Amino acid sequence: MKNESHSIKGAASYATGQIADQAAYQSFTFLVFTFYFAVVQLNITLITIGFIIWAVWNSFNDPMLGYLSDRTHTRFGRRMPYIMIAIIPLGIVLFLLFTPPLPIGAANQIGNFIYFLIIIIVFEFFYTMYSLNATSLFPETFISKKERTMANNVRQVFLILGLIVAFILPSAFIANYAPDTPAEKVTALGEYQIFGIVLAIIVIVVGGIFIKFTPREKVEFKEDYKKAPSFFNSIKLCVKSKSFMWYIPAEIANWFVYGILPTLVPLYAKVVLGMEDATMISLLLGSTFIASAIFITIIWKPVVRKIGNRKAWMISMTTWIFTLLPLMFLGPNMEIIAIIVFFFIGLGLSGSLYIIDLIISDIVDEDEVNTGTRREAGYYGVNAFFLRLAIIIVFISIGPVFIIADWEVFTTVSSAVEIGLRTLMFVYPAVALVIGILAVYKYPLDGEKLIKVREEVQRLHEEKKSKI
């Protein structure tokens, strides 16, 4: 009982990092696009170009940070130094995201675009430095299936707290996410900046708690940095993994949906649902993630235990498609129905949130069996490289739809804009999830093969401990 209690305490200490992680990234996803489109009034073409350049930069930035992490050796371990370096700059940048240097409006497009591009790249650098290393601690801190399941359960609770900070807290400071008149835009600019200050404080404080109390790297892995492959060999080994390469299309599909829904919810709610109040708009996404916490516990935890990660993930994505379908048909004066719809969207979403890191942990275990070295950060870095494709696809999807609907700048809304938003909220995610289901169907690390990998990993860890 003492060991179990200690494990839960360790899981809770580790899981505090999820609050800072999710609060930072999901606030970025939820607010930055709408802020620069509706408040700063950048042209949609410039925003699309900016996010594509950002994603291309990240395709180098993320694998490189993962490679450096795997090859780092300090008295604090491989991961913790990067987390320590990143957390304060990350908080500062979260505020700077909402501080364009020039007055908002069409007259300052180029200057504010350059600032937008630079600040989102700087954000991603420090966010990845923090998140990649914090996430890499998960599979190397919690090794057995029992430990990972327990830790993942605790982790999801803290993840939801981070999502509440990202999606509900902004409405306490911002009255209208997408204001119409120039005066309203100036007011909204100040409100976004106040939220940026509050968000920065939360991320820095919670990140500091995580650094202080999270479990440290296990002693049996302290020499693994010596055997870490070169940068290009690290990428090559990841890409050669059959399990990893079938996992990647599924995760790209899931992250496309993660990205496009919160990015567009403020505009979808305003244009399609007729919602002006920021609190009601925040409740849409808030209900989704509160539901996720409920569904993880009562549905996905027992389903995963009974049928495994692979089958459960396919079921969750199928469910997700059906729960997104009502977004095509919602309209004005349907606030309560909309909240109920978004609540049940959490059913499919929660399965993915719960399962993804369990699967990548299995892939890292399989790689350790094949190479003798744990390379969590290498895999998460290469994984992040592929995830940038999802971000590119999100904005390549949004940009042309807005241009076709003649909504290149945030002005008068036409019926074409409404149709475009409905399509982006359901049809595009549904297509992505079908692709994800097909990829997971081919994912090989399941059943007897997975059992053998776990047994072999346990044997390798016992050997490493015996040599210390």
N, C-alpha and C positions, 0 to 999 in steps of 0.2 A: 504493500500500500504506500510505503514511503517513496519507493522508486517511481510509482505511478504519479504521486503527487508532485515529485520533483520534475517529472517529464511534462506535466501540464503547466507547471510554473515556467519551465524552460520554453515551452511552446508559446505561452502568453508573452514572455519577454521578447521572443523573436517576432511575434505577430504585431507588436507595437509598430514595427517598421512599415507595416502595410498601411497604416493610417497616413504617414507622410508620403509614401509612394502613391497611393490612390488619390489622396487629396491634391497632390501636385499635378499628376498627369491627367486625371479626369477633369479638374478645373480647367486645365489647358484645352482639353478636347471640347468641353462644354461651352466655354466662353470666348476663346481667342478668335475663332472664325466669326462669330456673331459680332464681337467687339470691333474687329477691323472692317467688317462689311457694313454693319448697320450704324455704328457710332463714328468710327474714323472715316468711313465712307470710301474705302479703297475699292477700286474696280475689281470685279470678280476675276478678270483675267490676270491681274497682278497678284491677287491672293493665290490663285491656282499655280502660277509660276513660282511664287515664293515657297509654297508647300512642296512642290516638286523638287526644287533646288535643295530644300531642307532634307527631304527624304533621300536624295542622292548623296548628300554629305553624310547622312547617318549610315548609309550602306558601307562607308569606310570607318566612320567613327565607332560604331558599335562593336564590330569584330575586333578592331584594334584594342579597345578597352578591355574586351574579354580576354584577348591574348595576353595583354600586360598583366591582368589580374592573375591568371593561371601561372605566370612566371615570377610573381612577386614573392619575396621572402623577408618578413620582418618579425619582430617579437610580438606583434599584434596579429600575425597570420597573413594570409594572402588578401583577404577581402576587406578587412576593417580599415586599413589606412585610406583606401579610396572613399569609403563611406564617410570617414572623418573629414577628409578634404572637401567633399562635395556638399555637405548638408547646409552650411551657411551661405555659400554662393547660390545654391539652388533657391533658398528662401528669398534672397535679394532679387534674383532674376524673376521670380514669380510676381513681385511688385512691379518690376520694370516692364513686364509684358504689357501693362496697361498705362504706360506713360509715353506716348508718342511725343517726339520733341517739337513738332510743328503743330500749329492749329489744325483741328480736324476739318475735313471738307475737301471738295474736289480740287481746290487750288494748290494743295500740297501733296498730291498723289505720289510723286517720285521720292521726295524726302521721307515721307512716312513709310513708303514701301521699303526703302533701304533699311530703315530702322526695324521694321517688322521682320525682314529677312534675317538681319543680324541677331536680333534678340531671340527669335525662335531657335536659331542654331545654337546660341549660347545656352539657352534653356535645355535643349536636348543633350548637350555635352555633359552638363552637371547632373541632369536627371538620370542619364544612362550610367554615369559613374556611380551614382547612388543605387539606383534600382537594380542594375545588373549584378552588382556585388551583394546587395542584400538578398536578392532572389537566389543567387548561387549558394548562399549559406543553407538554403532549405534542404536540398537533397544530401548535402554532406554533413548536416547536423542531425537530421532524422533519417536513419538508414533503413530500418526494417519497415515492412508494410504496416505493421501495427503503429509504429511511431509516426509514420507519415500520415496515416489516416487520422490519428488523434491530433497531430499538429495542424493538419490541413483544416480540420473542423474548427479549431481555435482560431486559426488564421483567417478563416472566412468571416468570423464575427468582427474582427478588427478591420478587415477589408471593407465591410459594410459601413463601419464608422467613418473610414476615409471617404467613401462614396457619399455619405450624408454631408460631410464637410464640403465636398465638391459640388453637389447638386442642390442641396437645400439651404445651406448657410448663405450662399450669395444673395438669395432673396431677402435676407435680413438687411442688406445694405443697398441692393440695386432694385429700384422700383419697376423699371421697364428695361428688359434686356435689349430690345430693338426699338428705340424711340423714333418718332416720326419727324418732329419739328426741330429746327436748329437749337432752340432753347432747351428742349428736352435732351438733346444729344450732349450739350455742354454739362447739364446736370448729371446725366448718366456717366460721362467721363469721370467726374469726381467720385461717383459712387463705385464705379469699377475699381478705382485706385484705392479707395478705403478698403474694399474687400481684398485687394492685393496685399495691403499691409497686414490685415488680419490673417490671411492665408500664409504669408511669409512667417509670421510669429508662430503659428500652429505647426508648420512644417519643421522649423528649426527646433522648437521645444520638444516635439514628439521624436524627431530624429535624434536629439541629444539623449533622450530616455532610452531609445533603442540602442545607441552606441554604448551607453553605460551598462545595460542589463542583459543584452542578448547573449546567448551562449557563444563561447569562443570556438574556433576551429578545433576539430578533434586531433589529438596528438598523432594518430596513425596516418594523417594526411600531410604532416608538416614537411616531409621531404619530397612531396609530389611535384613541387615546382621544378626540381632538377630534371625531371623526365618530361616536362611539358614540351610539346613539339613546337617547331618554328611557326611563325604567323601563317604562312601559306600552307604548311603541312597540317596545321590545326583546322583550317577551312576545308582542306582536302579530306581529312579524316571524318569530319562531320558530314560532308556531302556524300561520302562513300557509304554512310550508314543507311541501309534500306529502310529501317524503321523511321529514322529521322526524315528522310525524303518523302515518305508517305504522310508523315505527321505535318510537314510544312504546309502543303496546300490546304489542309483542314484548318490549321491555325490562321493562315492568311485569310481564309473565308470568315472565320470567327472574328478576327480583328477588324476586318472590313465592316462587319455589322457593329462591333463595339465602337468603331470610329464614326460611322455615318449617322447612327441614331442620335447620340448626344450632341454631335455637331449641328444637326438640323432641328432638333427639338424646339429651340427658342423660336425659329422661323416658322416651323410647321405649326406650332401652337398659335402663333400670332395670325398667320395667313389662313390656315385651314380651319382651326378651331375657334378663331376669333378671340383668343385670350390675350389680354394686355397685362394682367397682373403677374408680376414675376413670381410671387409666392405660389400661385396656381400652376405656373409652368414648372417650377421646381418640384412641386408635388407629383407631377407626371413621372419624372425620372426617379424621384424619391420613392414612390410607390413600387417602382420596378425593383429597386435594390433592397428595399425592406422585404418585399416578397421573396427575393433571392435568398436572403438569410433564412427565411422560413422554409422554403422549398429544399434548400441544401440539407437541412436537418431532417425533415420528415419524408423526403422523397429520394434525393440523389445519394445520400450516404448509404441507406440500405440497398438501393438499386446497384450501386457500384460494388458493394460488398457481395451481392448475390450473383451478378452477371459479369463483373469486370469493367475496366475502364473503357475498352474499345466499344463494346455493345452499348454501354450506357451513353457514351458520347454521341453515337449515331441516333439514339432515341431522343436525346436532348435537342439535337439540331433539327430533327423532324418536328418535334413539338414546337420549337422556336418559330418555324415557318408558319405553322397554323395560328400561333398567337399573334404574329405580326399582320395577318391578313386583314383584321378590322381597320387597320390604319388607312386602307384604301377608301373606307366608307364613312369615317367619322366626319362631323361637320360642326358648325356653330351651335351654341346652346346645348352642347353635349358634354359638359365638363365632368360630371359624375361618371358617365359611361366611359369617357376617355381615361379617367383615373383607374377604373376597373380594368379596362383593356391593358393599360400600361402595367398594372399589377400582375396580370397573368403573363405578360411578356417576360416577367421575371422567372417563370417556370422553365422556359428553354434556356435563358441566359444563365441561370444558376447552375445548370448542369455543366455548361462549358467552364464557368468560373471555377467550379469544384474539381473538374477532371483534368484540365490542361496541364497543371504543374505536376500532377501525379504521373501523367504520361511522360513528360520530359524527364522526370526523375528516373523512370524505368529505362529510358533511352540512355541516360548518363550511366546507369548501372551496366547496361549491355556494353557500352563503350569501355568501361573499366574492365570488364571481363576480357575484352578483346585486346586492350592496350596495357592494362596493369596500372593505369593512372586515372584519377578522377579529374575531369575537365569541365566542371559545371559552367564556369564563366566563358570558356571557349564555345560551348554549345549555346549558351544564352546570348552570346555576342553574335554568332552566326545566325541564330534564330531571329535576333533583332534586325539583322540585315534583311532577312526575307520579310519580316513584318513591315518594313518600310514600303514594300510593294503594296501592302494593304492601304497605307496612307496615300500613296500615289494614286491608287485606284479610286479611293474615296474622292479625292479632289478632281481627278480626271472625270469622274462621274458627275460631280456637282457642277463644275464649271460649265461644260457644254450644255447641260440641262438649263441652267440659268441664262446662258447666252441665247439659246433657242427660244426661251420664254421671254426674251427681251428684258431681262432683269440683271443687267451687268452692274448696275449700281442700285443701291437701296432706295427705290422710289415707289411709284404707284404699282400696285399689284394687279395683275390680270388673271383671267381664268386659266391661262396657260401656266402661270407660276404655280397656281394651286394644283393643277394636274401634275406638274413636274415634281412638286414636293411629295405628293402622294406616291408617285412612282419611285422616287428615291427612298422613301421610308419603307416600302414593301417589296416591290418587284426586284430591285437591285439586291437587297439582302437575301431574298428568297433564292435567287439564282446562285449567289455566293454559297449559301448553306447547302444547296443541292450538290455543288462541287465538293464541299467539305465532307458530306456524307459519303460520296463515292470514294474519296481519298481514304477516309477512315476504314471503309470496307476492305481496302487493300492493305491496311496497316498490319504488319506481321507479328508484332510483339504482344502475344496474347496466349492464354491457355497454358499448355505444357511448356512451351518455349519460355514464357515469362517466369514460370515457376523455377525452371532450371537456371535462368539468369540470376534470380534472387538467391538461390542456394549457392551458386558459385561466388557471388559477391560476398555473401556471409563468410564463406571459406577464405577468400582473399583478405578480408578485414581481420579475421582471426590470425592469419599468418603475419600480417603487418604488426599487429599488437604484440605477437610473440617475439618479434625481432627488436622491439623497443627496449 
